[in-house]
């Protein structure tokens, strides 16, 4: 099992202290079993926080997946142009794509 990093120790200790103080102040517990229960919950929260630090670091270091559109190679849109009018005769009627017609 690897040794805990300083960040794990710091986050875990801070969580234990802050959560224990907050729960003691909010519940106003003065009995022995109540204080022991709060201490156990605070230790569990601190342990969970300390073990969660490496997962957060790993999640930040891995790049976010790119959307499928960004991964696809660039494909230029085909453009259709009308033929230039000729001097020999009148201009041919142009077809308008159905997608651009408004009803």
Secondary structure, 3 states (H helix, E strand, C coil): CCCCCHHHHHHHHHHHHHHHHHHHHHHCCCCHHHHHHHHHHHHHHHHHHHHHHHHHHHHHHCCCCCCHHHHCCCCCCCCCCCCCCCCCCCCCCCCCCHHHCCC
